[in-house]
Amino acid sequence: MIEPVIALVTALGLIALGSPVFLALGAAGLLGLYMARGELALFLAPTSIFGALNSFEMIALPLFILMGFLLSETPVGRDLFHVASLWMNRLRGGLAIASVGACTLFGAVSGVSIAGVASIGKLAVPEMINRGYSPGLAAGSVVSAGAIAMLIPPSVPFIVYSAMSGVSVADLFIGGLVPGLAIALALSFYIYIRCLLRPQDAPDLMIVTNWGARFRSLGRIWHILLLVFLVVGSIYSGIATPTEASSIGVIGSAVIAGVVYRVLTPTALMRIFSNSLRVSTAILLIIGSAKIFGDYLNLIRLPQTLAQAAVSFDLPPVVIMLLVMLVLMGLGMVIDGFSLIVVTTPFLLPIVTTLGYDPLWFGIVLVMNLEMAVVTPPVGLNLYTLKGVVPELSMEQIITAALPFVAIQFLVLLIFLFVPELSLWLPSLL
């Protein structure tokens, strides 16, 4: 069984040398197929790529990415933060809680975590610091809450996991809603308690605002609320598939950017299409290459062998899953989230199903784990995004600020790990 070792060493070696992940996975998979089937590998590899990308559901991925980039060109993040701050202004730490709420709602129309961090962070963090909030609380609340976009539908990571596992995208979207809201509530509760115990982190502003002003402020975001209702509501109600909902989202986002905010200049359109094309192509290349690698692993039955080995340890399934989550946390510090999904799913999914867990549940806790990956160094994209929009903060300040919030996310992950029914009851109900 030296061939699997050669293939794995090839993949890891190419990644260590700085090669793109798609190239490392594709080359290792093609080499493995050649060792197993000879020249037939030249036919098997293209078939693997075609099988991974030739699905109706995959159309949703570039469309949701385009939707996120369209909205990132608008000042919608500013409006969401303004409205949320009015509704939370009587609470100590209300601006930080408002940032969590704004990032959560922005995630419901973007599906990309860095878009929320950039849109909300460039306004919210300087505003909080100017009003006397500690930089740690201001930065931590935004950089961690931005990751909620990975769970709140429409979620791009869920689309990638669906392509790797065969689990329904609609079920994943529905299943991610409860954990996403749970994390938002947990972060908000932590902020509130922290500000009570450490008043120096957030001044007691207590700005008086009547209910009329609060309800009138919703007029600034009515279009976003309508877009969330159209996209997410159409999926939950069964009126539209996620792919059909993604086309609705793109049209709605274009109307908001072009008609409401009037920011769709030719230069902006070129930037939007260029960024969307670059990100979509990168993810699709990774998925196609990972399918080659995954098909090779299945051909030699390596995932099934690992699953049998995991069961043979005679440990409680929840203990094995806890170890899996810890390994994923470690890998998430050095591998980006999309690559981690496509690299680990072929190995881990057979283990999960052998232990008796639902693949839908595993997809949800996997993405919950990836939420922590985007806010932990050295590859935490949210950290670098916030640094880019708030350059006055040092990277050390941002990393230190994020750590307590990562701990809260991990505690929520443990709850859904030990009680799988919490993330499965809503999909089973609908």
Buried (B, 14 or more C-beta within 10 A) or exposed (E): EEBBEEBBEBBEEBBEEEBBBBBBBBBBBBBBBBBBBEEEBEEBBEEBBEEBBEBEBBBBBBBBBBBBBBBBBBBBBBBBBBBBBBBBBEBBBBBBBBBBBBBBBBBBBBBBBBBBBBBBBBBBBBBBBEBEBBBBBBBBBBBBBBBBBBBBBBBBBBBBBBBBBEBBBBBBBBBBBBBBBBBBEBBBEBBBEBBEEEEEBBBEBEEEEEEEEEEEBEEBBEBBBEBBEBBBEBBBEEEBBBBBBBBBBBBBBBBBBBEEBEBBEEEBBEBBEEBBBEBBEBBBBBBBBBBBBBBBBEBBEBBBBBBEEBBEEEBEBEEBBBEBBEEBBEBBEEBBBBBBBBBBBBBBBBBBBBBEBBBBBBBBBBBBBBBBBBBBBEBBBBBBBBBEBBEEBEEEBBBBBBBBBBEBBBEBBBEBBEEBEBBBEBBEEE
